[in-house]
Amino acid sequence: MSAAHGKERKCRKNTGAAIFSSWRLYTMAAISSLLAMATMCPMPTMAAENQANAVAKNESATGKAGLKAVLDPNKYFGHAKSGYAAAKLCPEICAKLFCYCGCDLTDEHDSLLDCFTTDHGVDCHICQEEALIALKMKREGKNIKQIQQAIDVIFEKEYPFDEPSATIKKYRANRLWQPSKTVAPVKVKATASGIVKKKAYKSACCGGATKKH
């Protein structure tokens, strides 16, 4: 082999090594750049997916706007199913209404919504009717104040206890409407003995002050 030919082969070898070295450095730089971009804009991780699933599960359990979820109306039939379906469509309104069946004392309910997060509303026509009226008025564009007033006026006479509970007192203090001060107070007739007769317990759903659902 001539000296010139050997020199040419050595030159070509060095050139190839230089090209490979340059390509390797370019590739490493590109990978480093991609890693940096991934750090700045990370892809969704398994932990993030699990967190999202947990949030969705929690929202499903708590219902609309963080409220307790109304039971599935399809568990029931007839008027009970209609009542639960109505409550499910307007839980934010039911949460601001008082149920006049007496469940504030018998079941420690704070609002009408509580009647439909359990089986309580199945056999209570008062609970069901209140929910149906609330949904109807919502669809008519009525506001919470108007719905509260309608429910109170219609069902207040159904409240089975003589003495108002702490729950109903709180509701009356915070509801968005208040009776006019010019309205004459309701007169209560006294018995022959002069003693005012107490209201008989007449709630159709609770059936007694000690009944639990």
WONORJO-V631418 format. One record per residue. N is the residue number from 1. RES is the residue in three letters. SS is DSSP state (a for helix, b for strand, c for the rest). PHI is phi as a letter, one per 30 degrees, with the letter a starting at -180 (999 if undefined). Layout:
BEGIN
n=N res=RES ss=SS phi=PHI
n=N res=RES ss=SS phi=PHI
END
This chain:
BEGIN
n=1 res=MET ss=c phi=999
n=2 res=SER ss=c phi=d
n=3 res=ALA ss=a phi=d
n=4 res=ALA ss=a phi=d
n=5 res=HIS ss=a phi=d
n=6 res=GLY ss=a phi=d
n=7 res=LYS ss=a phi=d
n=8 res=GLU ss=a phi=d
n=9 res=ARG ss=a phi=d
n=10 res=LYS ss=a phi=d
n=11 res=CYS ss=a phi=d
n=12 res=ARG ss=a phi=d
n=13 res=LYS ss=a phi=d
n=14 res=ASN ss=a phi=d
n=15 res=THR ss=a phi=d
n=16 res=GLY ss=a phi=d
n=17 res=ALA ss=a phi=d
n=18 res=ALA ss=a phi=d
n=19 res=ILE ss=a phi=d
n=20 res=PHE ss=a phi=d
n=21 res=SER ss=a phi=d
n=22 res=SER ss=a phi=d
n=23 res=TRP ss=a phi=d
n=24 res=ARG ss=a phi=d
n=25 res=LEU ss=a phi=d
n=26 res=TYR ss=a phi=d
n=27 res=THR ss=a phi=d
n=28 res=MET ss=a phi=d
n=29 res=ALA ss=a phi=d
n=30 res=ALA ss=a phi=d
n=31 res=ILE ss=a phi=d
n=32 res=SER ss=a phi=d
n=33 res=SER ss=a phi=d
n=34 res=LEU ss=a phi=d
n=35 res=LEU ss=a phi=d
n=36 res=ALA ss=a phi=d
n=37 res=MET ss=a phi=d
n=38 res=ALA ss=a phi=d
n=39 res=THR ss=a phi=d
n=40 res=MET ss=a phi=d
n=41 res=CYS ss=c phi=b
n=42 res=PRO ss=c phi=d
n=43 res=MET ss=c phi=d
n=44 res=PRO ss=c phi=e
n=45 res=THR ss=c phi=c
n=46 res=MET ss=a phi=d
n=47 res=ALA ss=a phi=d
n=48 res=ALA ss=a phi=d
n=49 res=GLU ss=a phi=d
n=50 res=ASN ss=a phi=d
n=51 res=GLN ss=a phi=d
n=52 res=ALA ss=a phi=d
n=53 res=ASN ss=a phi=d
n=54 res=ALA ss=a phi=d
n=55 res=VAL ss=a phi=d
n=56 res=ALA ss=a phi=d
n=57 res=LYS ss=a phi=d
n=58 res=ASN ss=a phi=d
n=59 res=GLU ss=a phi=d
n=60 res=SER ss=a phi=d
n=61 res=ALA ss=a phi=d
n=62 res=THR ss=a phi=c
n=63 res=GLY ss=c phi=i
n=64 res=LYS ss=a phi=d
n=65 res=ALA ss=a phi=h
n=66 res=GLY ss=a phi=i
n=67 res=LEU ss=c phi=d
n=68 res=LYS ss=c phi=d
n=69 res=ALA ss=c phi=d
n=70 res=VAL ss=c phi=d
n=71 res=LEU ss=c phi=d
n=72 res=ASP ss=c phi=d
n=73 res=PRO ss=a phi=e
n=74 res=ASN ss=a phi=d
n=75 res=LYS ss=a phi=d
n=76 res=TYR ss=c phi=b
n=77 res=PHE ss=c phi=b
n=78 res=GLY ss=a phi=i
n=79 res=HIS ss=a phi=d
n=80 res=ALA ss=a phi=d
n=81 res=LYS ss=a phi=d
n=82 res=SER ss=a phi=d
n=83 res=GLY ss=a phi=d
n=84 res=TYR ss=a phi=d
n=85 res=ALA ss=a phi=d
n=86 res=ALA ss=a phi=d
n=87 res=ALA ss=a phi=d
n=88 res=LYS ss=a phi=d
n=89 res=LEU ss=a phi=d
n=90 res=CYS ss=c phi=b
n=91 res=PRO ss=a phi=d
n=92 res=GLU ss=a phi=d
n=93 res=ILE ss=a phi=d
n=94 res=CYS ss=a phi=e
n=95 res=ALA ss=c phi=d
n=96 res=LYS ss=c phi=c
n=97 res=LEU ss=c phi=c
n=98 res=PHE ss=c phi=c
n=99 res=CYS ss=c phi=c
n=100 res=TYR ss=c phi=c
n=101 res=CYS ss=c phi=d
n=102 res=GLY ss=c phi=j
n=103 res=CYS ss=a phi=d
n=104 res=ASP ss=a phi=d
n=105 res=LEU ss=a phi=c
n=106 res=THR ss=a phi=d
n=107 res=ASP ss=c phi=b
n=108 res=GLU ss=c phi=h
n=109 res=HIS ss=c phi=d
n=110 res=ASP ss=c phi=c
n=111 res=SER ss=c phi=a
n=112 res=LEU ss=c phi=d
n=113 res=LEU ss=a phi=e
n=114 res=ASP ss=a phi=e
n=115 res=CYS ss=a phi=d
n=116 res=PHE ss=a phi=c
n=117 res=THR ss=c phi=c
n=118 res=THR ss=c phi=b
n=119 res=ASP ss=a phi=d
n=120 res=HIS ss=a phi=e
n=121 res=GLY ss=a phi=d
n=122 res=VAL ss=a phi=d
n=123 res=ASP ss=a phi=c
n=124 res=CYS ss=c phi=c
n=125 res=HIS ss=a phi=d
n=126 res=ILE ss=a phi=d
n=127 res=CYS ss=a phi=e
n=128 res=GLN ss=a phi=d
n=129 res=GLU ss=a phi=d
n=130 res=GLU ss=a phi=d
n=131 res=ALA ss=a phi=d
n=132 res=LEU ss=a phi=d
n=133 res=ILE ss=a phi=d
n=134 res=ALA ss=a phi=e
n=135 res=LEU ss=a phi=d
n=136 res=LYS ss=a phi=d
n=137 res=MET ss=a phi=d
n=138 res=LYS ss=a phi=d
n=139 res=ARG ss=a phi=d
n=140 res=GLU ss=c phi=d
n=141 res=GLY ss=c phi=i
n=142 res=LYS ss=c phi=d
n=143 res=ASN ss=c phi=c
n=144 res=ILE ss=a phi=e
n=145 res=LYS ss=a phi=e
n=146 res=GLN ss=a phi=d
n=147 res=ILE ss=a phi=d
n=148 res=GLN ss=a phi=e
n=149 res=GLN ss=a phi=d
n=150 res=ALA ss=a phi=d
n=151 res=ILE ss=a phi=d
n=152 res=ASP ss=a phi=d
n=153 res=VAL ss=a phi=d
n=154 res=ILE ss=a phi=d
n=155 res=PHE ss=a phi=c
n=156 res=GLU ss=a phi=e
n=157 res=LYS ss=a phi=d
n=158 res=GLU ss=a phi=d
n=159 res=TYR ss=c phi=d
n=160 res=PRO ss=c phi=d
n=161 res=PHE ss=c phi=c
n=162 res=ASP ss=c phi=d
n=163 res=GLU ss=c phi=c
n=164 res=PRO ss=c phi=d
n=165 res=SER ss=c phi=d
n=166 res=ALA ss=a phi=d
n=167 res=THR ss=a phi=d
n=168 res=ILE ss=a phi=d
n=169 res=LYS ss=a phi=d
n=170 res=LYS ss=a phi=d
n=171 res=TYR ss=a phi=d
n=172 res=ARG ss=a phi=d
n=173 res=ALA ss=a phi=d
n=174 res=ASN ss=a phi=c
n=175 res=ARG ss=c phi=d
n=176 res=LEU ss=c phi=d
n=177 res=TRP ss=c phi=b
n=178 res=GLN ss=c phi=b
n=179 res=PRO ss=c phi=e
n=180 res=SER ss=c phi=d
n=181 res=LYS ss=c phi=d
n=182 res=THR ss=c phi=d
n=183 res=VAL ss=c phi=d
n=184 res=ALA ss=c phi=d
n=185 res=PRO ss=c phi=d
n=186 res=VAL ss=c phi=d
n=187 res=LYS ss=c phi=d
n=188 res=VAL ss=c phi=c
n=189 res=LYS ss=c phi=d
n=190 res=ALA ss=b phi=c
n=191 res=THR ss=c phi=d
n=192 res=ALA ss=c phi=d
n=193 res=SER ss=c phi=d
n=194 res=GLY ss=c phi=i
n=195 res=ILE ss=c phi=c
n=196 res=VAL ss=b phi=d
n=197 res=LYS ss=c phi=d
n=198 res=LYS ss=c phi=d
n=199 res=LYS ss=c phi=d
n=200 res=ALA ss=c phi=d
n=201 res=TYR ss=c phi=d
n=202 res=LYS ss=c phi=b
n=203 res=SER ss=c phi=d
n=204 res=ALA ss=c phi=d
n=205 res=CYS ss=c phi=c
n=206 res=CYS ss=c phi=d
n=207 res=GLY ss=c phi=i
n=208 res=GLY ss=c phi=l
n=209 res=ALA ss=c phi=d
n=210 res=THR ss=c phi=c
n=211 res=LYS ss=c phi=d
n=212 res=LYS ss=c phi=c
n=213 res=HIS ss=c phi=c
END
